[in-house]
Amino acid sequence: MNGFDRVESIYSARIDEVLGNLRVRQSHSFFVRYQGELFARDRIPSYLKKEFERALNVKGAPETVAYRGLILQLYGAFERLVTEITEATLKAIQDKTSRYSELNEGLRNAHTVGSARLLTKLHDRNINGVTFDFASLQLNMAACFRDDKNYQLGADAFTALLGVCTAERVDTLFEALRFGKAFDDNLGKHPGIKSWAKNAGAREAVKLARESLNELVRLRNQIAHGSADPDVLDTEVAQAAALLNAVGSALVARARSKAV
């Protein structure tokens, strides 16, 4: 299994995990909704009724609140996928290139600029509140500029300051990796995107995928930052999973075809 196959397999497992959690919460909601009818049956022992009532105790919590966390989990899987695509891409490129000077000039410039941006945070000792190993970054940049054979193409130079993964930011990342825009007509031709978009034309399919991803990011931000308390339906979680499954598969396929 090569790097991109592994990335796609792990991502698929993460999406499946969310769908499994969705089914559990749907079952829980079903029992909460119909517990009166279920517990009214004489054949259910009293001790089981008490156990059910204790397990289903969700006083004052709207049913739709239970699904908010799954949106965050789905988005987190997608954000991690974007980072892992970058890592797999840079490893594939480095495996074919023995020295920094042999890299595509545009990629080399993007890596240098990204690393320099990270170094502007040196006195903070962290990136977005997370401790960062600036010493290793400095040593690696020195190796790159000396054109040593032991240089490393760190994905952090491309992803650490990326922010939330809107379609536009994923476009910017893919352009930095010399893939061209991620959300172009070619993405709309991917079988997963075509199926998700119900066989719409490539341009329409990718437009819908772009808009749907950005809408999901907006919902994620509302939930994560508490600026609003949106109700989330179980169908919305399932739709978000289907979207991210299709988009993720298409992005991995693009990176694999360009980097390997």
C-alpha positions as CSV (number, residue, x, y, z in Angstrom):
1,M,0.0,0.0,0.0
2,N,1.6,3.3,-1.1
3,G,1.3,6.6,0.8
4,F,-1.8,7.8,-1.0
5,D,-3.6,4.5,-0.6
6,R,-3.0,4.5,3.1
7,V,-4.2,8.1,3.4
8,E,-7.4,7.3,1.6
9,S,-8.0,4.1,3.6
10,I,-7.5,5.9,6.9
11,Y,-9.8,8.7,5.8
12,S,-12.5,6.3,4.8
13,A,-12.3,4.6,8.2
14,R,-12.7,8.0,9.9
15,I,-15.8,8.8,7.9
16,D,-17.2,5.3,8.6
17,E,-16.6,5.9,12.3
18,V,-18.7,9.0,12.2
19,L,-21.5,7.1,10.4
20,G,-21.3,4.4,13.1
21,N,-21.7,7.1,15.8
22,L,-24.6,8.5,13.8
23,R,-26.4,5.2,13.8
24,V,-25.9,4.9,17.6
25,R,-27.3,8.4,18.2
26,Q,-30.2,7.7,15.8
27,S,-31.0,4.6,17.9
28,H,-30.8,6.6,21.1
29,S,-33.1,9.3,19.7
30,F,-35.6,6.6,18.7
31,F,-35.8,5.2,22.2
32,V,-36.0,8.6,23.7
33,R,-38.9,9.5,21.3
34,Y,-40.9,6.3,21.9
35,Q,-39.9,5.4,25.5
36,G,-43.4,6.0,26.7
37,E,-44.9,3.5,24.4
38,L,-42.1,1.0,24.9
39,F,-42.1,1.1,28.6
40,A,-45.9,0.8,28.8
41,R,-45.6,-2.8,27.9
42,D,-46.3,-5.1,30.8
43,R,-43.8,-7.7,29.7
44,I,-40.8,-5.4,30.3
45,P,-39.4,-6.1,33.9
46,S,-39.4,-3.0,36.2
47,Y,-35.7,-3.2,36.7
48,L,-35.1,-2.9,32.9
49,K,-37.5,0.0,32.7
50,K,-35.4,1.8,35.3
51,E,-32.2,1.0,33.5
52,F,-33.6,2.3,30.2
53,E,-34.9,5.5,31.9
54,R,-31.5,6.1,33.4
55,A,-29.6,5.5,30.2
56,L,-32.0,7.7,28.2
57,N,-32.1,10.6,30.6
58,V,-31.6,13.7,28.4
59,K,-33.6,16.3,30.2
60,G,-34.0,19.5,28.3
61,A,-31.6,18.6,25.5
62,P,-33.1,18.9,22.0
63,E,-32.7,15.8,19.8
64,T,-30.8,17.8,17.2
65,V,-28.1,18.8,19.7
66,A,-26.8,15.3,19.7
67,Y,-25.6,15.6,16.1
68,R,-23.5,18.8,16.3
69,G,-20.5,16.9,17.5
70,L,-20.6,14.7,14.5
71,I,-20.3,17.7,12.2
72,L,-17.1,18.7,14.1
73,Q,-15.8,15.1,13.8
74,L,-16.4,15.0,10.1
75,Y,-14.8,18.3,9.5
76,G,-11.8,17.3,11.6
77,A,-11.4,14.2,9.5
78,F,-11.4,16.3,6.3
79,E,-8.9,18.8,7.7
80,R,-6.6,15.9,8.7
81,L,-6.9,14.5,5.2
82,V,-5.7,17.7,3.7
83,T,-2.6,17.6,5.9
84,E,-2.0,13.9,5.1
85,I,-2.4,14.5,1.4
86,T,0.3,17.2,1.7
87,E,2.6,14.9,3.7
88,A,2.2,12.0,1.2
89,T,2.8,14.4,-1.8
90,L,6.0,15.8,-0.3
91,K,7.3,12.4,0.5
92,A,6.6,11.1,-3.0
93,I,8.4,14.2,-4.5
94,Q,11.3,13.9,-2.1
95,D,11.8,10.2,-2.9
96,K,12.4,11.2,-6.5
97,T,14.6,14.3,-5.8
98,S,17.9,13.9,-4.0
99,R,18.6,17.6,-3.4
100,Y,16.6,20.7,-2.6
101,S,17.9,22.5,-5.7
102,E,16.4,19.8,-7.9
103,L,12.9,20.6,-6.9
104,N,10.4,22.4,-9.1
105,E,11.3,26.1,-8.6
106,G,7.7,27.0,-7.8
107,L,7.4,24.3,-5.1
108,R,10.8,25.2,-3.7
109,N,9.7,28.9,-3.4
110,A,6.4,27.9,-1.8
111,H,8.2,25.8,0.7
112,T,10.7,28.5,1.5
113,V,8.1,31.2,1.9
114,G,5.9,28.9,4.0
115,S,8.8,28.1,6.3
116,A,9.7,31.8,6.6
117,R,6.1,32.5,7.6
118,L,6.4,29.9,10.4
119,L,9.6,31.5,11.6
120,T,7.8,34.8,12.2
121,K,6.1,33.0,15.1
122,L,9.4,32.0,16.6
123,H,9.0,34.3,19.7
124,D,5.5,32.9,20.3
125,R,7.0,29.4,20.6
126,N,3.7,28.1,19.2
127,I,1.6,28.0,16.1
128,N,-2.1,28.8,16.8
129,G,-1.6,27.9,20.4
130,V,0.1,24.6,19.7
131,T,3.8,24.1,20.7
132,F,6.0,23.9,17.6
133,D,9.5,22.6,17.1
134,F,11.1,25.7,15.7
135,A,14.7,24.4,16.3
136,S,14.1,21.5,13.9
137,L,12.5,23.9,11.3
138,Q,15.6,26.1,11.4
139,L,18.0,23.2,11.1
140,N,16.1,21.8,8.2
141,M,16.0,25.1,6.4
142,A,19.7,25.4,6.8
143,A,20.1,21.9,5.2
144,C,17.8,23.0,2.3
145,F,19.9,26.1,1.6
146,R,23.2,24.1,1.8
147,D,21.6,21.7,-0.7
148,D,22.3,18.8,1.6
149,K,21.0,15.3,0.7
150,N,19.3,14.9,4.1
151,Y,16.9,17.9,3.6
152,Q,13.2,17.4,4.5
153,L,10.1,18.8,2.9
154,G,8.0,19.6,5.9
155,A,4.3,19.7,5.4
156,D,3.9,22.3,8.1
157,A,5.3,24.9,5.7
158,F,2.2,24.4,3.6
159,T,-0.5,23.5,6.2
160,A,0.3,24.9,9.7
161,L,-1.0,28.4,8.8
162,L,-3.7,27.2,6.3
163,G,-6.6,27.8,8.7
164,V,-10.0,26.2,8.1
165,C,-10.2,24.2,4.9
166,T,-12.5,26.1,2.7
167,A,-12.5,25.2,-1.0
168,E,-10.5,28.4,-1.8
169,R,-7.8,27.5,0.7
170,V,-7.6,24.0,-0.6
171,D,-7.2,25.5,-4.0
172,T,-4.3,27.7,-2.7
173,L,-2.6,24.7,-1.2
174,F,-2.9,22.5,-4.3
175,E,-1.5,25.4,-6.4
176,A,1.5,25.7,-4.0
177,L,2.0,21.9,-4.5
178,R,2.0,22.6,-8.2
179,F,-1.2,20.6,-8.9
180,G,-3.3,23.5,-10.1
181,K,-6.5,24.4,-8.4
182,A,-8.2,21.5,-6.6
183,F,-11.8,22.5,-7.4
184,D,-11.6,22.7,-11.2
185,D,-13.6,20.9,-13.9
186,N,-11.3,17.9,-13.6
187,L,-12.4,17.3,-10.1
188,G,-16.0,17.3,-11.3
189,K,-15.1,14.4,-13.6
190,H,-14.1,12.2,-10.7
191,P,-16.5,9.2,-10.4
192,G,-17.1,9.9,-6.7
193,I,-18.0,13.5,-7.4
194,K,-20.2,12.6,-10.4
195,S,-22.1,10.1,-8.4
196,W,-22.5,12.4,-5.4
197,A,-23.8,15.2,-7.7
198,K,-26.2,12.8,-9.4
199,N,-24.3,12.7,-12.7
200,A,-24.4,16.5,-13.2
201,G,-21.9,17.9,-15.7
202,A,-18.3,18.4,-14.5
203,R,-18.6,22.2,-14.1
204,E,-21.9,22.0,-12.3
205,A,-20.7,19.1,-10.1
206,V,-17.6,20.9,-8.9
207,K,-19.5,24.2,-8.3
208,L,-21.9,22.3,-6.1
209,A,-19.1,20.5,-4.3
210,R,-17.3,23.9,-3.7
211,E,-20.5,25.6,-2.4
212,S,-21.5,22.6,-0.2
213,L,-18.0,22.3,1.4
214,N,-18.0,26.0,2.2
215,E,-21.4,25.7,3.7
216,L,-20.3,22.8,5.8
217,V,-17.3,24.9,7.0
218,R,-19.6,27.7,8.0
219,L,-21.8,25.3,10.0
220,R,-18.6,23.9,11.6
221,N,-17.5,27.4,12.6
222,Q,-20.9,28.2,14.1
223,I,-20.8,25.1,16.3
224,A,-17.1,25.3,17.2
225,H,-17.1,29.0,18.1
226,G,-20.5,29.2,19.8
227,S,-21.6,32.2,17.7
228,A,-24.8,30.4,17.1
229,D,-26.5,27.2,18.3
230,P,-27.6,25.6,15.1
231,D,-29.9,22.6,15.2
232,V,-28.4,19.7,13.2
233,L,-30.5,16.9,11.8
234,D,-29.3,13.4,11.3
235,T,-29.9,13.7,7.6
236,E,-27.5,16.7,7.5
237,V,-24.7,14.6,9.1
238,A,-25.3,11.8,6.5
239,Q,-25.3,14.4,3.7
240,A,-22.0,15.9,5.0
241,A,-20.4,12.5,5.2
242,A,-21.4,11.7,1.6
243,L,-20.0,15.1,0.5
244,L,-16.7,14.7,2.3
245,N,-16.3,11.1,1.1
246,A,-16.6,12.2,-2.5
247,V,-14.5,15.3,-2.2
248,G,-11.8,13.5,-0.2
249,S,-11.6,10.6,-2.7
250,A,-11.3,13.1,-5.6
251,L,-8.6,15.1,-3.9
252,V,-6.5,12.0,-3.1
253,A,-6.9,10.9,-6.7
254,R,-5.7,14.3,-8.0
255,A,-2.6,14.3,-5.7
256,R,-1.8,10.7,-6.5
257,S,-1.9,11.3,-10.3
258,K,0.3,14.4,-10.0
259,A,2.9,13.4,-7.4
260,V,3.6,9.7,-8.2
